[in-house]
């Protein structure tokens, strides 16, 4: 597509932003006698004082939470001193986690910054209408902020938002424009974080919100991800590049042989419903965080379903699907022809092809009759549970998504039965159970280089 002149791009974007403001920003007034309407440009500029009303037009029931959210954002960014936080006792569970269903009205003492941030995320997940509001508040505190440190923390906060929930489609354009304009601001490394946030925005806008608020450890990991990228939710190219120094001989991301070897070591071939039965949620989250920090160890893990669930999660969260979007329709239309399915694998980009070969060859181990008799997972069952992790329909129509699911399953089914993984790539033959766990344990954990958020 031809690139528009910069001045025309600017004019169009200003129209888009002003149109959004006209439709969705609430009216703020100032002055005791001669009251005037506060312009949007002034509303969307950094301020030291608290808000008296939400920035956007919200249901009145959410006004108090919106005002409180702004105070929390100011504290997270260091623009406001900490104070006793209004969190009711019944909004905290026995473990100290925020109860998403509880309201917040009375004082129970001071919470740490990370706990306050988790409260903020919980409120936005519970009340979808608050999501644009908190995005808007964070952007407001980044515009004209005199503190480089505060700006850095504000961008870290946006990084956390973007792994938790997306903005609405109405606000997405406004937010993308703000981030794009900051991709050339090198002071305080804003450009690095802005580019990362743009990638995350594109991903989470398709994926949708999380089911529950991230833990405080997950918040810390997400806030640091622009400088220490996670191996979850990134592109295969970035993941592969991250491991080249530590695992130069590996031709697929090390997480795959680590999890596959772990499933075999923990008796996955004897586990009924393997890949279908979900692993314990807390166990999956804990192992995910451990791996993200560079600790490839199975210490404390004794359930192969945890590793199987994490393998599916890693595949599902890849920033770009294993089968590129431009090849998806061909896969669906060719799903009834085994030979065509195999040929399509040969046409995949190198790293994508090798990941597919590894996963399919590993699943083929479970097609042995004796193993199937124990796991009750036939080739059709494996295709059913794995297809959504290998192919991704990006249609906005749920009817198309549901209709295509059967063709996706058929495509994977034919790969399981007909793909000879040792004959596709002359430079890569996948192997399993050959000590990836022992090799990965020798790696040094990654050390964060960004600023501490506590």
N, C-alpha and C positions, 0 to 999 in steps of 0.2 A: 504494500500500500504506500502511496506517496506521502511524504512527511509534510504537514502543514507548516507555514511560516510561524516562527516563534510568537510574534505579536498576535496572530490570529488564534493560535492555540491558547494564549493567555486570555484573550477576549472571550473565547468559548468557555473556558474553565471558570472565569469570573461569573459568567451568566449561569452556569450550572450551580455554582456555590450560592449565588444570590437567590436563585430559584429555590434551592433547598432551604436556605435561611428563611425565606418568605413563607414557606409552607410549614416548617417544623419548629423553628425557634419560638420560644415563648417571648412575650413582650415584657421587657424590664424597664422600669422607670426610676429616675433619681431626682433628688431635690425635695425640699420640704414645702416650699411655697410655689415656685415655678417649676413644676415637675415636667421633665422631658423624657422622651423615649430614648433608651440607650441603644446606639447603633450596634449592629452585629459585630462590626470590626472591633468595637470597644469591649463588647461582651466576650469575644474570643481572643482576649489578651490576658496575659498573666496578671494575677492579683494576689496580694498578701492576705487580704481579708477573706472571711468566709462568704459563701453564697447565701442569699436570703431566699432564693427560689431556684428551681431547676432551670437549666439552660434551654431545654427542649420542652415542648408541650407534653405534659405527662398527666396520667390519672392522678387526682388529688391524693389518693391513698399512698402514693409513692413519693410525695413531695418531701417528707421528712427523711426518708431513706436516701433520696437524691442529695439533699443538703448535707447529710451525714457522710455520704460517699465522697463528696468534695473535700471534706475535712480529712478523711483518710488518705485521699490522693495527695493532699498538701503535706501530710506527715510522711508518707512514703517518699516523696520527692525532697523532703527536708525543708519545705517552704513554711512549715508550721511546727511549733514545738509539740511534743507529745503531751497528751492529757488523759484523764480517766475516760475510758471509752464506754459508750452506752451499749452494752451487750447484756441481755437478760441471762440469768443463770440457766434457764431451760433452753437457751439457744446453744449451749455447749454440751456435748455429749460427755460420757464418762471418761473418754480418752482425751478430752479437751478439743475435739473437733467441732466445727460449727454445724449446728442442726439446721438444715436448709428450710425446715418447716416452721421454725420459731420466729417470733417477732423480736424487735430490739427496742426496749423502752427504758429499762432501769439499769443503774450502775452496779457492776460487780467487781470493779477494779480495773487495773491497767493491763491491756494486752500488748504483746510484742508486735513489732511492725509486720512481721510475716503473718501472724495470726489475724491482724487487722486486714491485711491484704486478702487473706483467705475468706474473711467475712465479706469483703467487697465482691470477690468472685462468686461467692455463694449467692449473694443477693441478685447479681446480674443473671446467674443461671436460673434462679427461681422465678424472677420477674423479667421476662424477655424485654419488656418496654424500657428497662433500665440500661440495657446494653449500649444503645446509641448514646445515652446520657453520659455514662462513665467514659466512653471513648471520647466524647465531646469535651468532657471536663479535663481529661488528660492532655488532649491537643491544646486546649485553652492555656494550660499551665506551661506548655512548651513554647508558645508564641510570645516572644518578647521577654522571656525569663532571663534575668541578669546573672544567674548562677550557672556556670558550666557543670558543676556537680549535680545540681538539681535537674538540669536538662538530661544529663546522662541517666539519672535514676528514672526520669519520666519515660525515656525510650525503653529502659528495661521493663517498666510497667506495661508499655504497649506490647512488648515481646510476650509477656505473660498473658495479657488479654488474648493475644492472637493464637495461643495454644489452648484457650479455654472456650471462647465463643466468638462468632463472627458478628460484624455490624449488620444492620439491615441492608437490603439492596439499595434503599434510598440513601443511606449514609455512606455506603461503600465507596461511591465515586468521590465524595468529598474527602474521605479519609485517604484514598489512594492518591489524590491530587496533593494533599499535604505531605505525604511521605515522599512522593516523587520529587517535589521541590526541594527536599532536604538531602537527596542522594549526592549532592555536590558540596555539602557542608562538612568539611574535614575536621573542623574544630571539635574537640571532645569525642572524635570518632563517630559523630552523628551519621556520617555517610554510610559507614559499615552497618549500623543498626537499622537505618532507613531501608537499605537494600534487602536486608534480612527480613524486615517487617513486610515489605512488599511481596516477597515470596510466600511468607506465612499467610498473608491476607488472601492471596489467590488460592492457597490450599484449603484454609479453613472455611472460606466462602462456599466451597463445594462440599466439604465434609460435614459442616454443621457443628453445633456446640457439643461439649462433653456431657456425659451423664451426671457427673458430680464434680465438685470443686477439686482442683489439684491439692495435694498435700503440701505442707510447707517446704519439704525437700524438693518436690517437683517444681514448686514456684522458684526456688533458688536455681535449679537446673535450667528452667525456661528463661529466666532473666539473664543468664550467662550464655545462651545459645548462639547469639550473634558472633561471639568470639570463640566459643567452644561448641561447634555445631553438634547436635544430637545425631545419633545414627538412626533415630526414629523420625519419620516425617521429613527426611531430606531426599534429595535426588540420589540415584545410584552413583553418579559420577562423583558427587561430593563425598559420599560414604566411602567409596573406593579410594579416593585421594587421601582421606583422613588416615587410612590404615596402611598406606604404602610404606611408610618408614618403619612401622612396627612389624608388619607382616608382608614383606616384599614378595614372598613366594606365593601368597594366596591370590587366586584368580577370581574369587568371589568374596563378598564381604564376610569377615571372619565370624560374624554372629551366626551365619547359617550352619557351617560345620560344627560350631560350638553347641548350638541348640540341638542339631541332629544327633551328634554323638551323645549328648546328654539324654535325649529321649531313649536311645538304645541302651545306654548305661543304666538308666533307671527302670528298665523293663517295659518300655513302651510297646514292644511287639507282643506283650502279654496283657496289655491293659485294655479292657473292654471299652469301646467307644473312643479310642484315642483319636484326636483331632475333632471329635464331635463333642465330647464331654468337656466343658470349660474348666480350666484350672482355677484355683482359689484367687479371687480378685486381688487381695492384698499381697499374696505371694507373687503374682504376675507383676504388680506394680513395683514391688521391692526388687525383684530380679532385673526389671527394666532399668531402674535407677542405678543399680549396681553396675550393669553393663555400660550405661551411659558415662559412668565415671571411669571406665576402663578396667573394672574388676571382672574378669571372665572366670568365675568360679561357681561351683554348684553347692558350696557350703550352705547347709541348712535347707536345701531343696531335696525332697524325696519323692515328689509326685511328677511323673512325666507329662501329665496334663498341663502343668504350669508352663513347661517348655514348649509344648505343642501350641498352647494358646498364645505365647509370646512370639512364636514363629509366624503364626497367622497375623498377629497384630503388626509385626514389623513389615510384612508384605503389604498389608492393607493400608498402612500409614505412609508408604513411599510417596514422596511428593508427586512423582509422575508414575503412572501405572506401568507394570512390566510390559504389557502390550501397548505400545504408543497409540494415542488417540487416532492417528491417521491409518492405523492398521486394524482398529477395532471392528469396523463394519465388515471388513473382509473376513475376519475370524468368525464373526457371527454367521455370515452368509455361506461360509465354507465348512461349518461345524458338522455337517452330515457326511463329509468325505474325509476319511482318515488320512489319506495321502496328502490332501490339501492342508490339513492341520499340521502335519509334520513339516511340510514345505514352508509354512508360515513361520515356524520356529527358526528355520535356517535363515530367514530374512530379517530376524530381529537384530537390533544393534548388539555388538559383541557382549557387553556386560549384561544386558537384559537377557540375551540368549543363554549365557552361562548360568545365570540365576535360575532361569526356567529349567535348564538341564539338571541343575543340582536338586531343585525341589521335586521335579517329576521322578528322577532316579531314586530319590530317597523314598518317595511315596510308593514306588514300585516294589520296594522291599516288603511292604505290607500286603502285597497281593499274593504272597505265598499262601497256599491252601491251608496249611496248618496254622499260620498266623491269623488268617481271616476267621478260622473257626473259633479262635480265642477273642479277637478284637471285635468281631461282628461288623467289621468295616470292609465292605466289598468295594470293587472299583467304582461302582455307581455311587456308593455312599461317600467315598473319598472325593469324587468329582463334585458332589453336591456341596460339601463343606469347604472345599478349597477353591472352587471357581470364583467366588467373590473376592478372593485375595490375589488372584492372578489376572483377572480381567476387570475392567471398571467402566461401567456405562455412565457417561456424563450427561445423559439427557435429563432435561428438567421435567419430563413427563413420566409420572410413576407408572403409567400404563406401558410405556416403552421399556422401562427398567424391568418390570415384572415379566413382560413378554420375552425380553432378551435373556432372562435368567436361564431358561431351558436350553438355549443355544450355547450359552457360556458353559453350562455343565456338560453338554455334549462334546464341546471342543476339548475340555480337560479330560473327559472320559476317553476320548480317542487318543490323546497324548499318553495317558496311563497305559493303554493297551498296545499302542503301536510305535511310540517314540523310542528308538534305540539310542539312548543317550551317549553311548560310547562311540557312536559313528558320525555324529553331527558336526562336532568341532575338532579338527585334527590337533589343535593346541590345548584342548581341555577335555579331560575325561573325569567326571565326578567320582569321588570315592567316599565311603562312609565308614565310621567306626575306627578311624586310623589315628586317634590321639589328638584331635583338635583341642580337646579340653586341656590336656597337659601342656600343649604348645601355647595356648592362650594364657595360661596361668603365669607364664614367664613375663608377660607384658607389664610395663609400668603404668599405673593409673594416670589418667589425665589430670592436670592441675589447672584450676581456674586462674585466668589472668586478669579478669575484670574486677571491678570494685565490689567490695562486700556490701550486701544490702541490709544487713542487720542494724 
